Amino acid sequence: MKKIFFALVITLMGVSAFGQNTDNLLKHYLAVKNALIDSDAKAAGAAITTFHEAVKSEADFSRKQDLLKATEKLSKAGSNLEKQRASFNDVSTLMWKLVEGADAVSSPVYYQYCPMKKAYWLSTHKEIKNPYYGASMLTCGKVTATKS
């Protein structure tokens, strides 16, 4: 009986930790997205570095290696805003898979799409703020899915 109880506790802790890790990664992802919305390449570069380190420091999770490769590619863009934006879609689609597969997230997450770039991003707000164009086409896009 003790073994069953112990296994149940470990399982529940793992599920809880997974949800927290998803929220932590999402927080870092959103910092990158917000810097891209503001067209601030320097802030985006710093946020990208922090996000990449957060992915590296997380315990193993599904798609970790894919997300590491995508954030590494994103970090190689340096402080070039167009290169940062060009690499952002790969990270966004992988992050959506993590969020979508999570048992719970702390707030609703909207999967948004820009038809002009044919690219996706995540947001915790339903309102469209496009990270691929910044101020020039800030409201270009639509919500394609929601995770609550």
DSSP file (Angstrom, degrees, kcal/mol; ACC not computed):
  #  RESIDUE AA STRUCTURE BP1 BP2  ACC     N-H-->O    O-->H-N    N-H-->O    O-->H-N    TCO  KAPPA ALPHA  PHI   PSI    X-CA   Y-CA   Z-CA
    1    1 A M     >        0   0    0      0, 0.0     4,-2.5     0, 0.0     5,-0.2   0.000 360.0 360.0 360.0 -40.9    0.0    0.0    0.0
    2    2 A K  H  >  +     0   0    0      1,-0.2     4,-2.8     2,-0.2     5,-0.2   0.884 360.0  52.9 -61.9 -38.0    2.9    2.4    0.8
    3    3 A K  H  > S+     0   0    0      2,-0.2     4,-2.5     1,-0.2    -1,-0.2   0.902 109.6  47.8 -64.8 -40.9    4.4    1.8   -2.6
    4    4 A I  H  > S+     0   0    0      2,-0.2     4,-2.3     1,-0.2    -2,-0.2   0.931 113.1  47.9 -65.2 -45.2    1.2    2.6   -4.3
    5    5 A F  H  X S+     0   0    0     -4,-2.5     4,-2.4     2,-0.2    -2,-0.2   0.927 112.7  49.0 -59.8 -46.4    0.7    5.8   -2.3
    6    6 A F  H  X S+     0   0    0     -4,-2.8     4,-2.5     1,-0.2    -2,-0.2   0.914 111.1  49.6 -61.2 -44.4    4.3    6.8   -3.0
    7    7 A A  H  X S+     0   0    0     -4,-2.5     4,-2.3     1,-0.2    -1,-0.2   0.887 110.9  50.5 -62.4 -39.3    3.9    6.2   -6.7
    8    8 A L  H  X S+     0   0    0     -4,-2.3     4,-2.6     2,-0.2    -2,-0.2   0.917 110.4  48.8 -65.4 -43.9    0.8    8.2   -6.8
    9    9 A V  H  X S+     0   0    0     -4,-2.4     4,-2.4     2,-0.2    -2,-0.2   0.926 112.0  48.8 -61.7 -46.3    2.4   11.1   -5.0
   10   10 A I  H  X S+     0   0    0     -4,-2.5     4,-2.2     2,-0.2    -1,-0.2   0.913 111.9  49.6 -60.9 -43.6    5.4   11.1   -7.4
   11   11 A T  H  X S+     0   0    0     -4,-2.3     4,-2.2     2,-0.2    -2,-0.2   0.932 111.8  47.5 -61.6 -46.8    3.0   11.0  -10.3
   12   12 A L  H  X S+     0   0    0     -4,-2.6     4,-2.4     1,-0.2    -1,-0.2   0.879 110.9  51.6 -64.2 -37.8    1.0   13.9   -9.1
   13   13 A M  H  X S+     0   0    0     -4,-2.4     4,-2.8     2,-0.2    -1,-0.2   0.898 109.2  51.5 -64.5 -39.4    4.1   15.9   -8.3
   14   14 A G  H  X S+     0   0    0     -4,-2.2     4,-2.2     2,-0.2    -2,-0.2   0.903 110.3  47.5 -64.4 -42.4    5.3   15.3  -11.9
   15   15 A V  H  X S+     0   0    0     -4,-2.2     4,-2.0     2,-0.2    -2,-0.2   0.923 114.1  47.6 -64.6 -44.6    2.1   16.5  -13.4
   16   16 A S  H  X S+     0   0    0     -4,-2.4     4,-2.1     1,-0.2    -2,-0.2   0.921 112.1  49.2 -62.3 -44.9    2.1   19.6  -11.2
   17   17 A A  H  X S+     0   0    0     -4,-2.8     4,-2.8     1,-0.2    -1,-0.2   0.879 107.3  56.0 -63.6 -37.2    5.8   20.3  -12.0
   18   18 A F  H  X S+     0   0    0     -4,-2.2     4,-2.4     2,-0.2    -1,-0.2   0.929 107.9  48.2 -61.1 -44.3    5.0   19.9  -15.8
   19   19 A G  H  X S+     0   0    0     -4,-2.0     4,-2.2     1,-0.2    -1,-0.2   0.910 112.9  47.7 -61.6 -42.5    2.3   22.5  -15.5
   20   20 A Q  H  X S+     0   0    0     -4,-2.1     4,-2.5     2,-0.2    -2,-0.2   0.904 110.9  51.2 -65.0 -41.3    4.6   24.9  -13.7
   21   21 A N  H  X S+     0   0    0     -4,-2.8     4,-2.8     2,-0.2     5,-0.2   0.897 108.6  51.4 -64.7 -39.9    7.4   24.3  -16.2
   22   22 A T  H  X S+     0   0    0     -4,-2.4     4,-2.6     1,-0.2    -1,-0.2   0.933 111.0  48.1 -61.8 -44.7    5.1   25.0  -19.1
   23   23 A D  H  X S+     0   0    0     -4,-2.2     4,-2.3     2,-0.2    -2,-0.2   0.896 111.6  50.7 -61.9 -40.0    4.1   28.3  -17.4
   24   24 A N  H  X S+     0   0    0     -4,-2.5     4,-1.7     2,-0.2    -2,-0.2   0.936 112.8  44.6 -64.1 -46.9    7.8   29.2  -16.8
   25   25 A L  H  X S+     0   0    0     -4,-2.8     4,-2.6     1,-0.2    -2,-0.2   0.896 112.2  53.3 -64.2 -39.2    8.7   28.5  -20.4
   26   26 A L  H  X S+     0   0    0     -4,-2.6     4,-2.9    -5,-0.2    -1,-0.2   0.896 104.6  55.3 -62.7 -40.4    5.7   30.4  -21.6
   27   27 A K  H  X S+     0   0    0     -4,-2.3     4,-1.3     1,-0.2    -1,-0.2   0.924 111.8  43.1 -57.9 -45.6    6.7   33.4  -19.4
   28   28 A H  H  X S+     0   0    0     -4,-1.7     4,-1.5     2,-0.2    23,-0.2   0.887 112.7  52.9 -69.2 -39.0   10.1   33.6  -21.1
   29   29 A Y  H  X S+     0   0    0     -4,-2.6     4,-2.5     1,-0.2     3,-0.3   0.931 107.0  52.6 -59.1 -46.3    8.6   33.0  -24.5
   30   30 A L  H  X S+     0   0    0     -4,-2.9     4,-2.7     1,-0.2    -1,-0.2   0.818 102.9  58.0 -63.3 -31.4    6.2   35.9  -24.0
   31   31 A A  H  X S+     0   0    0     -4,-1.3     4,-1.7     2,-0.2    -1,-0.2   0.905 108.8  45.9 -64.0 -40.2    9.1   38.2  -23.1
   32   32 A V  H  X S+     0   0    0     -4,-1.5     4,-2.2    -3,-0.3    -2,-0.2   0.956 113.2  49.4 -64.4 -50.5   10.6   37.5  -26.5
   33   33 A K  H  X S+     0   0    0     -4,-2.5     4,-2.3     1,-0.2    -2,-0.2   0.908 110.2  50.6 -56.4 -44.9    7.3   38.0  -28.3
   34   34 A N  H  X S+     0   0    0     -4,-2.7     4,-1.9     1,-0.2    -1,-0.2   0.868 108.9  51.0 -65.3 -36.6    6.6   41.3  -26.6
   35   35 A A  H  <>S+     0   0    0     -4,-1.7     5,-2.6     2,-0.2     9,-0.2   0.881 110.4  50.0 -66.7 -37.3   10.1   42.6  -27.5
   36   36 A L  H ><5S+     0   0    0     -4,-2.2     3,-1.1     3,-0.2    -2,-0.2   0.887 107.6  53.5 -67.9 -38.2    9.4   41.7  -31.1
   37   37 A I  H 3<5S+     0   0    0     -4,-2.3    -2,-0.2     1,-0.3    -1,-0.2   0.914 110.7  47.2 -58.9 -41.8    6.1   43.4  -31.0
   38   38 A D  T 3<5S-     0   0    0     -4,-1.9    -1,-0.3    -5,-0.2    -2,-0.2   0.479 110.4-126.6 -78.1  -2.1    7.9   46.6  -29.8
   39   39 A S  T < 5 +     0   0    0     -3,-1.1     2,-0.9    -4,-0.2    -3,-0.2   0.846  59.3 148.8  56.1  36.6   10.5   46.1  -32.6
   40   40 A D     >< +     0   0    0     -5,-2.6     4,-2.7     1,-0.2    -1,-0.2  -0.799  23.8 180.0-104.2  90.8   13.2   46.2  -29.9
   41   41 A A  H  > S+     0   0    0     -2,-0.9     4,-2.5     1,-0.2    -1,-0.2   0.843  80.2  52.5 -62.0 -36.3   16.0   44.0  -31.2
   42   42 A K  H  > S+     0   0    0      2,-0.2     4,-2.0     1,-0.2    -1,-0.2   0.947 112.8  43.1 -66.9 -48.2   18.2   44.5  -28.1
   43   43 A A  H  > S+     0   0    0      1,-0.2     4,-2.5     2,-0.2    -2,-0.2   0.888 114.1  52.5 -64.3 -38.4   15.5   43.6  -25.6
   44   44 A A  H  X S+     0   0    0     -4,-2.7     4,-2.8    -9,-0.2    -2,-0.2   0.920 107.4  52.1 -63.0 -43.2   14.5   40.7  -27.9
   45   45 A G  H  X S+     0   0    0     -4,-2.5     4,-2.0     1,-0.2    -2,-0.2   0.910 111.8  45.7 -59.4 -43.4   18.1   39.5  -27.9
   46   46 A A  H  X S+     0   0    0     -4,-2.0     4,-2.1     2,-0.2    -1,-0.2   0.910 114.5  47.9 -66.0 -42.4   18.3   39.6  -24.1
   47   47 A A  H  X S+     0   0    0     -4,-2.5     4,-2.6     2,-0.2   -15,-0.2   0.868 109.5  53.7 -66.9 -36.3   14.9   37.8  -23.8
   48   48 A I  H  X S+     0   0    0     -4,-2.8     4,-2.8     2,-0.2    -1,-0.2   0.921 108.5  49.3 -63.0 -44.7   16.0   35.2  -26.3
   49   49 A T  H  X S+     0   0    0     -4,-2.0     4,-2.2     2,-0.2    -2,-0.2   0.925 113.1  46.6 -60.8 -45.6   19.1   34.4  -24.3
   50   50 A T  H  X S+     0   0    0     -4,-2.1     4,-2.1     2,-0.2    -2,-0.2   0.903 113.1  49.6 -63.3 -42.3   17.1   34.1  -21.1
   51   51 A F  H  X S+     0   0    0     -4,-2.6     4,-2.2   -23,-0.2    -2,-0.2   0.925 110.0  50.2 -63.1 -46.3   14.5   31.9  -22.8
   52   52 A H  H  X S+     0   0    0     -4,-2.8     4,-2.3     1,-0.2    -2,-0.2   0.909 111.4  48.8 -60.3 -42.7   17.2   29.6  -24.3
   53   53 A E  H  X S+     0   0    0     -4,-2.2     4,-2.1     1,-0.2    -1,-0.2   0.873 108.8  53.7 -65.2 -37.0   18.8   29.2  -20.9
   54   54 A A  H  X S+     0   0    0     -4,-2.1     4,-1.0     2,-0.2    -2,-0.2   0.901 109.2  48.2 -64.4 -40.4   15.4   28.5  -19.3
   55   55 A V  H >< S+     0   0    0     -4,-2.2     3,-0.6     1,-0.2    -2,-0.2   0.931 111.9  50.0 -64.3 -45.0   14.8   25.7  -21.8
   56   56 A K  H 3< S+     0   0    0     -4,-2.3    -2,-0.2     1,-0.2    -1,-0.2   0.868 110.7  49.5 -60.7 -37.3   18.3   24.3  -21.2
   57   57 A S  H 3< S+     0   0    0     -4,-2.1    -1,-0.2    -5,-0.1    -2,-0.2   0.637  89.2 101.7 -82.4 -13.5   17.8   24.3  -17.4
   58   58 A E  S << S-     0   0    0     -4,-1.0     3,-0.1    -3,-0.6    -3,-0.0  -0.375  81.1-107.4 -68.5 147.8   14.4   22.5  -17.5
   59   59 A A        -     0   0    0      1,-0.2    -1,-0.1    -2,-0.1    -2,-0.0  -0.261  60.5 -65.9 -63.0 163.6   14.2   18.8  -16.6
   60   60 A D        +     0   0    0      4,-0.0     2,-0.3     3,-0.0    -1,-0.2  -0.242  65.9 164.0 -56.2 139.1   13.6   16.6  -19.6
   61   61 A F    >   -     0   0    0     -3,-0.1     3,-2.0   -43,-0.0     4,-0.3  -0.954  47.9 -73.0-148.1 162.8   10.2   17.0  -21.3
   62   62 A S  T 3  S+     0   0    0     -2,-0.3     0, 0.0     1,-0.3     0, 0.0  -0.340 119.4  12.9 -60.9 139.8    8.8   16.0  -24.6
   63   63 A R  T 3> S+     0   0    0      1,-0.0     4,-2.6     3,-0.0    -1,-0.3   0.574  84.9 130.8  70.5  12.9   10.1   18.1  -27.4
   64   64 A K  H <> S+     0   0    0     -3,-2.0     4,-2.8     1,-0.2     5,-0.2   0.939  73.3  48.2 -60.1 -46.1   12.9   19.6  -25.3
   65   65 A Q  H  > S+     0   0    0     -4,-0.3     4,-2.2     1,-0.2    -1,-0.2   0.901 112.5  48.8 -63.1 -40.2   15.6   18.8  -27.9
   66   66 A D  H  > S+     0   0    0      2,-0.2     4,-2.2     1,-0.2    -1,-0.2   0.916 113.0  47.3 -64.0 -42.9   13.5   20.4  -30.6
   67   67 A L  H  X S+     0   0    0     -4,-2.6     4,-2.7     2,-0.2     5,-0.2   0.879 109.7  53.7 -67.6 -37.2   12.8   23.5  -28.6
   68   68 A L  H  X S+     0   0    0     -4,-2.8     4,-2.2    -5,-0.2    -2,-0.2   0.932 110.0  47.3 -60.6 -45.5   16.5   23.7  -27.7
   69   69 A K  H  X S+     0   0    0     -4,-2.2     4,-2.4     1,-0.2    -2,-0.2   0.917 113.5  48.3 -61.9 -43.5   17.4   23.7  -31.4
   70   70 A A  H  X S+     0   0    0     -4,-2.2     4,-2.2     1,-0.2    21,-0.2   0.907 113.6  45.4 -66.0 -42.1   14.8   26.2  -32.2
   71   71 A T  H  X S+     0   0    0     -4,-2.7     4,-2.3     2,-0.2    -1,-0.2   0.828 111.4  53.9 -72.3 -29.4   15.8   28.6  -29.4
   72   72 A E  H  X S+     0   0    0     -4,-2.2     4,-1.6    -5,-0.2    -2,-0.2   0.929 109.5  47.3 -66.6 -44.2   19.5   28.2  -30.4
   73   73 A K  H  < S+     0   0    0     -4,-2.4     4,-0.4     1,-0.2    -2,-0.2   0.914 112.5  50.6 -60.5 -42.5   18.7   29.1  -34.0
   74   74 A L  H >< S+     0   0    0     -4,-2.2     3,-1.2     1,-0.2    -2,-0.2   0.894 108.2  51.9 -61.9 -40.9   16.7   32.1  -32.6
   75   75 A S  H >< S+     0   0    0     -4,-2.3     3,-1.5     1,-0.3    -1,-0.2   0.788  99.6  63.9 -69.2 -25.7   19.7   33.1  -30.4
   76   76 A K  T 3< S+     0   0    0     -4,-1.6    -1,-0.3     1,-0.3    -2,-0.2   0.626  83.7  77.3 -72.2 -11.4   22.0   33.0  -33.4
   77   77 A A  T X  S-     0   0    0     -3,-1.2     3,-1.9    -4,-0.4    -1,-0.3   0.644  82.2-169.5 -70.2 -13.3   20.0   35.9  -34.9
   78   78 A G  T <   -     0   0    0     -3,-1.5    -1,-0.2     1,-0.2    -2,-0.0  -0.353  60.0 -29.5  60.9-132.4   21.8   38.2  -32.5
   79   79 A S  T 3  S+     0   0    0     -3,-0.1     2,-0.8    -2,-0.1    -1,-0.2  -0.003 100.8 122.3-109.2  28.5   20.3   41.6  -32.4
   80   80 A N    <>  -     0   0    0     -3,-1.9     4,-2.5     1,-0.2     3,-0.2  -0.826  49.9-158.1 -91.4 108.6   19.0   41.5  -36.0
   81   81 A L  H  > S+     0   0    0     -2,-0.8     4,-2.5     1,-0.2     5,-0.2   0.867  88.4  50.3 -58.0 -43.0   15.3   42.1  -35.8
   82   82 A E  H  > S+     0   0    0      1,-0.2     4,-2.1     2,-0.2    -1,-0.2   0.892 112.3  47.0 -66.9 -38.5   14.4   40.6  -39.1
   83   83 A K  H  > S+     0   0    0      2,-0.2     4,-1.5    -6,-0.2    -2,-0.2   0.877 111.1  52.6 -69.0 -37.4   16.4   37.4  -38.4
   84   84 A Q  H  X S+     0   0    0     -4,-2.5     4,-0.8    -7,-0.2     3,-0.3   0.946 112.1  45.1 -60.7 -47.9   14.8   37.2  -34.9
   85   85 A R  H >X S+     0   0    0     -4,-2.5     4,-0.6     1,-0.2     3,-0.6   0.878 108.9  56.7 -64.6 -37.5   11.4   37.4  -36.5
   86   86 A A  H 3< S+     0   0    0     -4,-2.1     3,-0.3     1,-0.2     4,-0.2   0.829 112.5  41.4 -64.3 -31.7   12.3   34.9  -39.2
   87   87 A S  H 3X S+     0   0    0     -4,-1.5     4,-1.0    -3,-0.3     3,-0.3   0.544  95.2  83.1 -91.2  -8.7   13.2   32.3  -36.6
   88   88 A F  H <X S+     0   0    0     -4,-0.8     4,-2.4    -3,-0.6    -1,-0.2   0.811  78.2  64.4 -70.3 -31.9   10.3   33.0  -34.2
   89   89 A N  H  X S+     0   0    0     -4,-0.6     4,-2.6    -3,-0.3     5,-0.2   0.899  99.6  52.8 -61.4 -42.2    7.7   30.8  -35.9
   90   90 A D  H  > S+     0   0    0     -3,-0.3     4,-1.8    -4,-0.2    -1,-0.2   0.923 112.1  45.4 -59.6 -44.5    9.6   27.5  -35.3
   91   91 A V  H  X S+     0   0    0     -4,-1.0     4,-2.6   -21,-0.2    -1,-0.2   0.907 112.2  53.0 -63.8 -41.8    9.8   28.4  -31.6
   92   92 A S  H  X S+     0   0    0     -4,-2.4     4,-2.3    28,-0.2    -2,-0.2   0.911 107.9  48.4 -63.1 -44.5    6.1   29.4  -31.5
   93   93 A T  H  X S+     0   0    0     -4,-2.6     4,-1.6     1,-0.2    -1,-0.2   0.884 113.8  47.6 -66.9 -36.5    4.8   26.2  -33.1
   94   94 A L  H  X S+     0   0    0     -4,-1.8     4,-1.7    -5,-0.2    -2,-0.2   0.904 110.9  51.1 -68.7 -40.9    6.8   24.1  -30.6
   95   95 A M  H  X S+     0   0    0     -4,-2.6     4,-2.8     1,-0.2     5,-0.2   0.888 107.0  54.5 -63.7 -37.8    5.7   26.1  -27.7
   96   96 A W  H  X S+     0   0    0     -4,-2.3     4,-3.5     1,-0.2     5,-0.3   0.918 105.1  53.2 -62.5 -40.9    2.1   25.7  -28.8
   97   97 A K  H  X S+     0   0    0     -4,-1.6     4,-1.6     1,-0.2    -1,-0.2   0.889 111.3  46.8 -60.5 -38.8    2.5   21.9  -28.8
   98   98 A L  H  X S+     0   0    0     -4,-1.7     4,-0.9     2,-0.2    -2,-0.2   0.943 115.7  43.9 -66.3 -47.5    3.8   22.1  -25.2
   99   99 A V  H >< S+     0   0    0     -4,-2.8     3,-0.8     1,-0.2    -2,-0.2   0.927 113.2  51.3 -63.8 -45.4    1.0   24.4  -24.1
  100  100 A E  H 3< S+     0   0    0     -4,-3.5    -1,-0.2     1,-0.2    -2,-0.2   0.848 112.6  46.7 -61.4 -35.1   -1.6   22.3  -25.9
  101  101 A G  H 3< S+     0   0    0     -4,-1.6    -1,-0.2    -5,-0.3    -2,-0.2   0.577  89.5 106.2 -84.5 -10.4   -0.3   19.1  -24.3
  102  102 A A  S << S-     0   0    0     -4,-0.9     3,-0.1    -3,-0.8   -87,-0.0  -0.418  71.7-135.1 -70.3 144.1   -0.2   20.6  -20.8
  103  103 A D  S    S-     0   0    0      1,-0.2     2,-0.3   -88,-0.2    -1,-0.1   0.871  85.5  -2.1 -64.3 -36.3   -2.8   19.5  -18.3
  104  104 A A        -     0   0    0    -88,-0.0     2,-0.3    43,-0.0    -1,-0.2  -0.995  58.0-157.7-154.3 151.1   -3.3   23.0  -17.2
  105  105 A V        -     0   0    0     -2,-0.3   -85,-0.1    43,-0.2   -86,-0.1  -0.944  30.5-121.4-127.2 154.1   -2.0   26.5  -17.8
  106  106 A S  S    S+     0   0    0     -2,-0.3    -1,-0.0   -87,-0.2   -86,-0.0   0.729  94.0   8.8 -72.6 -20.5   -2.3   29.4  -15.3
  107  107 A S  S    S-     0   0    0     40,-0.1    -1,-0.1    -3,-0.0    40,-0.1  -0.974  98.1 -75.2-149.9 160.9   -4.2   31.6  -17.8
  108  108 A P        -     0   0    0      0, 0.0     2,-0.4     0, 0.0    40,-0.2  -0.265  43.0-153.2 -58.8 143.8   -5.8   31.1  -21.2
  109  109 A V  E     -A  147   0A   0     38,-2.8    38,-2.7   -10,-0.0     2,-0.5  -0.983   3.1-152.4-122.1 130.1   -3.3   31.0  -24.1
  110  110 A Y  E     -AB 146 123A   0     13,-3.8    13,-1.9    -2,-0.4     2,-0.7  -0.879   6.2-146.6-106.5 130.2   -4.3   32.0  -27.6
  111  111 A Y  E     -AB 145 122A   0     34,-2.8    33,-3.5    -2,-0.5    34,-1.3  -0.864  28.0-168.7 -94.9 115.4   -2.6   30.5  -30.7
  112  112 A Q  E     -AB 143 121A   0      9,-3.2     9,-2.0    -2,-0.7     2,-0.4  -0.758  10.0-153.4-115.5 154.5   -2.6   33.3  -33.2
  113  113 A Y  E     -AB 142 120A   0     29,-2.8    29,-1.7    -2,-0.3     7,-0.2  -0.978   9.3-153.6-134.0 135.8   -1.8   33.4  -36.9
  114  114 A C  E  >> - B   0 119A   0      5,-3.2     4,-1.7    -2,-0.4     5,-1.5  -0.933   5.9-166.0-106.2 111.4   -0.5   36.0  -39.4
  115  115 A P  T  45S+     0   0    0      0, 0.0    -1,-0.1     0, 0.0     5,-0.0   0.780  87.3  58.8 -68.8 -25.2   -1.7   35.2  -42.9
  116  116 A M  T  45S+     0   0    0      1,-0.2    25,-0.0     3,-0.1    -2,-0.0   0.900 120.7  25.8 -69.9 -40.2    0.8   37.7  -44.4
  117  117 A K  T  45S-     0   0    0      2,-0.2    -1,-0.2    -3,-0.2     3,-0.1   0.579  99.0-132.5 -94.7 -13.9    3.8   35.8  -42.9
  118  118 A K  T  <5 +     0   0    0     -4,-1.7     2,-0.3     1,-0.2    -2,-0.0   0.949  66.2 127.7  54.5  50.4    2.1   32.4  -42.7
  119  119 A A  E   < -B  114   0A   0     -5,-1.5    -5,-3.2   -27,-0.0    -1,-0.2  -0.948  49.4-140.7-140.4 154.8    3.4   32.3  -39.1
  120  120 A Y  E     +B  113   0A   0     -2,-0.3     2,-0.3    -7,-0.2    -7,-0.2  -0.686  15.9 174.5-113.1 163.0    2.1   31.6  -35.7
  121  121 A W  E     -B  112   0A   0     -9,-2.0    -9,-3.2    -2,-0.2     2,-0.3  -0.959  25.3-119.2-157.1 166.9    2.6   33.0  -32.2
  122  122 A L  E     +B  111   0A   0     -2,-0.3     2,-0.3   -11,-0.2   -11,-0.2  -0.820  28.2 175.2-110.4 149.7    1.2   32.6  -28.7
  123  123 A S  E     -B  110   0A   0    -13,-1.9   -13,-3.8    -2,-0.3    -2,-0.0  -0.990  35.7-144.4-148.7 153.5   -0.4   35.2  -26.5
  124  124 A T  S    S+     0   0    0     -2,-0.3     2,-0.4   -15,-0.2   -13,-0.1   0.305  90.2  69.8 -97.0   6.6   -2.2   35.4  -23.2
  125  125 A H  S    S-     0   0    0      2,-0.2     4,-0.1   -15,-0.1   -15,-0.1  -0.977  74.0-144.2-124.3 138.2   -4.5   38.1  -24.7
  126  126 A K  S    S+     0   0    0     -2,-0.4    -1,-0.1     2,-0.1    17,-0.1   0.821  76.6  97.7 -68.7 -30.4   -7.1   37.5  -27.3
  127  127 A E  S    S-     0   0    0      1,-0.1     2,-0.4    -3,-0.1    -2,-0.2  -0.348  83.8-114.8 -60.8 135.9   -6.3   40.9  -28.9
  128  128 A I        +     0   0    0     11,-0.1     2,-0.3    13,-0.1    -1,-0.1  -0.619  40.5 165.6 -80.4 125.6   -3.9   40.6  -31.9
  129  129 A K        -     0   0    0     -2,-0.4    10,-0.2    -4,-0.1     9,-0.1  -0.870  29.8-144.2-136.5 102.5   -0.5   42.2  -31.5
  130  130 A N    >>  -     0   0    0      8,-3.0     4,-1.4    -2,-0.3     3,-0.5  -0.536  15.2-167.9 -79.1 118.1    1.6   40.8  -34.3
  131  131 A P  T 34 S+     0   0    0      0, 0.0    -1,-0.1     0, 0.0   -92,-0.1   0.622  82.7  65.6 -78.2 -11.9    5.3   40.2  -33.4
  132  132 A Y  T 34 S+     0   0    0      1,-0.1   -47,-0.1     5,-0.1     6,-0.1   0.711 117.6  18.8 -84.5 -20.5    6.3   39.7  -37.1
  133  133 A Y  T X4 S-     0   0    0     -3,-0.5     3,-1.2     1,-0.2     5,-0.2   0.546  85.2-162.1-123.5 -15.5    5.6   43.2  -38.3
  134  134 A G  G >< S-     0   0    0     -4,-1.4     3,-1.0     1,-0.2    -4,-0.2  -0.394  70.6  -9.9  64.1-142.3    5.5   45.3  -35.1
  135  135 A A  G >  S+     0   0    0      1,-0.2     3,-0.8   -98,-0.2    -1,-0.2   0.752 126.8  70.1 -64.4 -26.6    3.8   48.7  -35.5
  136  136 A S  G <  S+     0   0    0     -3,-1.2    -1,-0.2     1,-0.3    -2,-0.2   0.822 125.8   4.2 -66.0 -30.1    3.5   48.5  -39.3
  137  137 A M  G X  S+     0   0    0     -3,-1.0     3,-1.8    -7,-0.2    -1,-0.3  -0.273  80.8 155.3-146.1  52.7    0.9   45.7  -39.1
  138  138 A L  T <  S+     0   0    0     -3,-0.8    -8,-3.0     1,-0.3    -4,-0.1   0.797  74.9  40.4 -56.7 -36.6    0.2   45.4  -35.4
  139  139 A T  T 3  S+     0   0    0    -10,-0.2     2,-0.5    -4,-0.2    -1,-0.3   0.232  80.5 125.1-102.8  15.0   -3.3   44.0  -35.7
  140  140 A C    <   +     0   0    0     -3,-1.8     2,-0.2   -10,-0.1    -7,-0.1  -0.637  55.5  47.5 -74.3 119.0   -2.7   41.6  -38.7
  141  141 A G        -     0   0    0     -2,-0.5     2,-0.3   -27,-0.1   -27,-0.2  -0.812  63.5-121.3 143.6 179.1   -3.8   38.1  -37.6
  142  142 A K  E     -A  113   0A   0    -29,-1.7   -29,-2.8    -2,-0.2     2,-0.5  -0.983  28.5-101.4-153.3 158.2   -6.4   36.0  -36.0
  143  143 A V  E     +A  112   0A   0     -2,-0.3   -31,-0.3   -31,-0.2     3,-0.1  -0.725  33.5 175.6 -82.3 128.6   -6.9   33.5  -33.1
  144  144 A T  E     +     0   0A   0    -33,-3.5     2,-0.3    -2,-0.5   -32,-0.2   0.649  63.9   1.2-107.8 -21.1   -6.8   29.9  -34.4
  145  145 A A  E     -A  111   0A   0    -34,-1.3   -34,-2.8     2,-0.0     2,-0.4  -0.983  58.3-148.4-160.3 161.2   -7.0   28.0  -31.1
  146  146 A T  E     -A  110   0A   0     -2,-0.3     2,-0.5   -36,-0.2   -36,-0.2  -1.000   0.9-161.8-138.7 138.8   -7.2   28.6  -27.4
  147  147 A K  E      A  109   0A   0    -38,-2.7   -38,-2.8    -2,-0.4   -40,-0.1  -0.987 360.0 360.0-118.0 122.7   -5.9   26.6  -24.4
  148  148 A S              0   0    0     -2,-0.5   -43,-0.2   -40,-0.2    -1,-0.1   0.384 360.0 360.0-112.8 360.0   -7.5   27.3  -21.0
